[in-house]
Amino acid sequence: MIKKVSLFICLCAFIPMFAEAKQDNIQVIEKEGEAVLGDDMTQAQAKALALNNARRAAIEQASGVIVHGSSVVYNFQLISDLVASATRGVIVKEEILLDDVKKEGKQIVYYTKIRAHVKALEGREKSTLKILNASVNRYGSSPSSTAIVFQDNDEIQIRAKVNSDAYIHIFNISQDGLVTKLYPNDYFKSEVIPANSLFTFPDEKQRTLGLKMKVRAPKNLSRAVETILIAATKEYVDFISEKKSGEVTITDLMKELSEMDVLLWAEKTVGYEVRK
C-alpha cells in the first residue's frame, strides 16, 4: 500500500532592498532581505524567509519586473510572488555577504544580504501554453472561489486544466522555499494530459491504491499556509531528480525550469490555510 502524504507550509514575510553591477548577460546584484519573527514562525523559518526575500528582490531588479514591491503580506501570496519572480530570471550563483539578527523594539528581525548573479529570462510572455485553472480542495467538495481554509487532517485533492496537451508536475513549497515533488512520483509516472481535460491528483484509482494527501499545521503552531506549484510542460522532464529530499529549494526548481525553452512551460501557484 502507498503511504499517506502529509504536507504543511507556514506563514511568512518578505521585504525587498538595494544595489547592483553587470557583466555580459548576467547581472551581479546585491540585495537585502528581512523577516520578522512572528507568533506562528520559528527562528529557522524567519531566517530562511529573509534569504528568499533577498533572492526575490535581486531577480525583480534583474528582470525589471516588480511583482510585489515592498509590502508585507502574511499569506500564501508571498510564495506566489517568489515563484512569479523566478519565472522572470534565475540566480546562477549566490554569495551570502551578511547573515544577522537584530532587535527592533519588541520584534526580532532576521537580516540577510546577498550578492546574486542573475540571468533574466526573456520571451516568457510569448508562450501559448497556459494553465487554465488550478485548485486545491477538500476531498469530495467542489472548487471554491473564496478563501480556502482546511482543518488539521483534512484530505485534499489537487485539480488542474491546461489549454494544450502537456505533462503536469505538482510540487509542495514550504514557507522557507523548500520543495517536495508530489507528482509524478515513484508510484505514479507522468503521462501526457489531453488539452482541456481535468487532471485530478490523487484520483479515485490512486486513492484506492492507498495514496491520500492530508494537510496539517506544523508542530507547536496553531495554523499554517501551504502552497502548491503546478507546472505544465510540453516535453517530459524529470525535475529535481538529482537532489536529495529536504534540500531542494524553490530556486533549484526554477533554475531547472529556466533551462527549458521559455515557450514550452507554464506554471501556477495555489495557496490555502490549515488550522488546528
N, C-alpha and C positions, 0 to 999 in steps of 0.2 A: 504493500500500500504506500501511497505517496503521503509524505508528512504535510500537516497543515502549515501554512506560511503566516507568520505574524509580522506586521510592519509598524513602524512608528517614526514620525518626524516631528521635532519640537519647534517651538516658536523662535523667531529670530529677528534681527535688526541690522540694517546696513546704513552707512553714512559715507559718501564719497569725499575725495580731495585733490592733489595737485601735481605738477612738473613734467618735463619731457626732453627727448632728444630723438634723432632719427638717423638711420643708416640703411641704404639701399631700400628694399621694400618692407623692412622690419623697423618699427618704431620702438625705441627704448624709452620707457616712461616710468617715472617714479610716482607712486601714489600711496596715500594713507587710507587706512580703514579703521573704523571704531565699532565697538559693540558694547552696549550697556548690559551688565549682568542683572537680569530681571528675576522675578519670583519663580517663574517656570522655566529656568535656564540654568544649566551647570556652568562652572567656570571653563571647562574644556569646550563647551558649545560656544560660549561668548568669544573665546579666543579664536576658534575656527571661523566664526562669523565675521570677525574683524578682518581676517585674511581674505575671505570671499568678497567682502566689501571692497577691499583694495583692488582685487583682481577685476571686479566688475567695473570699477571706475577707470582702470587702465584700458580695458577693452573698449569702453564707451568713448574715451578720448581718441584712441587709435582709429576707431571706425567712424567717428564723427556723429554717432547716434546716441543721444541721451535717452535711456529707457525710463529711468525713474527719478533722475535728478537727486536732490539732497534730502528728500522727505524720508521720514521714518515710518514704516508700516509694520504692524505686528500680525502678519498673516502669511498665507502661502504665496502671496504676490511677490514676496522677496525672492523666493526661489525662481519664480517665473521670470522676474527681472534678470536674474543671473543667467538663466538659460537664454533669454532673448538677447542679452548682450553677447553671449558666447557664440550665437549664430552669426554675429557680425564680425567676429575676429577671434583669433586663438592665441593663447600665450604659449610660445615655443620654448621659452627659457625664463626662469624666475629666480630672483635673489631676495632673501629677506634681510632688509637693512636694519630694521628695528622691531623688537617684539617686547612690549612692556605693559604694565598695569598701572593705572593711576586712579586716584580717588577725587571725584568732583562732588563736593557736598556729601550727601549720604550715598551716592552712587559709585559703584566700581566700574571703571571703563577699561576695556581691553583695546590696546592700540597697536597697530602694525603698519610698517612702511616697507614697501617692496620696490624693486627695480624689475619691471616686466618687459620682456622682448615680445612685442605683439605684432602678429601678421593679420591685417584686415582681410576679410573675405568679401569679394565683390561679386555682384550678379545674382545675389540671393532672391531679389525681387522679381527676377525673370522666370523663376521656376513655376511651372504649371501644376506641379504635384501639390495637392492640398489635403490636409486632414479636415474633412467637412465638419465633423463633430466628435467630441470625446467626452466621456463621463465616467464618474465613479459612483456606484450606487449600492445601497444595502441590497443583499440578495433577495430577489422576489419583488423588488419595487421598481417603478418606472423612473426615468431620468427626471431630475428636479432642476428648475431654473433658479431656485432660491439657494441660500447658503446651505451647504451640506455639512451636517453635524451628525456624528455617529457616537454611540456609546461603546465603552470597552467590550471587546469580544464580539462585536457585530461582524457578520460575514459580508464581504463586499465582492462586487464584480466590476470589471472594467470593460467599457464598450467604446468602439471607435468605428468611423466610416471614412474611407478615402475615395477621392474622385477618380482614381486610376488603379489598375492592377498593381499591387505592391506587397512587399513584405512588411509586417508590423513588428515592432520591438517595444517592449514595455520595461521601464526602469523605475525603481523606487529611489527617491533622493531624500536624504536626511537633512536636518536643519543645518548641519555643518558641511554640506556639499558632498557627502559620501554616497556612492551609487551602488545599488544592488540590482542585478538583472533578473527580472521576473519571468519574461518570455522573450524569445524561446529559452528553454532550459533543458536539463539532462533527460527529462521525461517526455517533453513535447517539443518537437522540432519545428522550425519555421517553414511555412508554406505560403505560396502566393495567395493573397486575399483578393477576390474579384472586385472590380470597381463598384462603388456604391452599395456594397453588401455590408451588413452589420457584423462586425467582429466582436466576440464576447470572450472574456477570459476571467476566471475559468468558465468554460461552457458546461453543459449538463454531462457530457461524456467525461470530461476531466474531473468534475465533481464526483461522479460515480466511482472513478478510479481512486479517489481519495484526496485530490488537490482542492483545498479550500483556503481562502485568504481571510484572515480575521485581523481586525485592527485593534490596537491597544495603545494606551498612553504609556510613556516611559515610567520606570520605577521612580517613586517619590515625587512625581509631577501629577498635577490634577488634570491637565489637558495637554494636547499636542496638536500640531498642524502638519499634516502629511502632504507630500507632493508626488504625483505620478507624472513621469515624462513618457509620452508616446511618440515614437519616431516611425516614419514610413519611408522605405527605400525602394527604388526601382530595381536594384540588384541585391542579391543575397550578401550579407555581411555578418560576420561573427564578431560582434562588438565586445570589447574588453575581455576577450577570452584568455589573454596572456597575463592578466592582472590577478593578484591574489584577492580573495574575498575580504572585505573590510578595509582595503587600501585604495579602492578606485574612487576618484573624485569626479565632480562634475566637469572640471577642466580636462581630465583624461578622456571622458566620454565625448565631449565636444571637439576635442582635438582629433579623435578618430572620425567623427562625422565630417569634420572640415577637410579631411583628406579625400573625401569623395567629391565628384563633380557637384557643384552647388545646385545644379538643376535636377539632381537625382534623389533628393531627400527633403523631407519636411518634418516639422516637429510641433508638438503642442503639450502644454502642461495643464494638469488638473489638480486642484487642492481641496482639502476638506479638513475639518476639525474632529478630533477624537476627545471625548470627555469621560472621566471616571464617574 
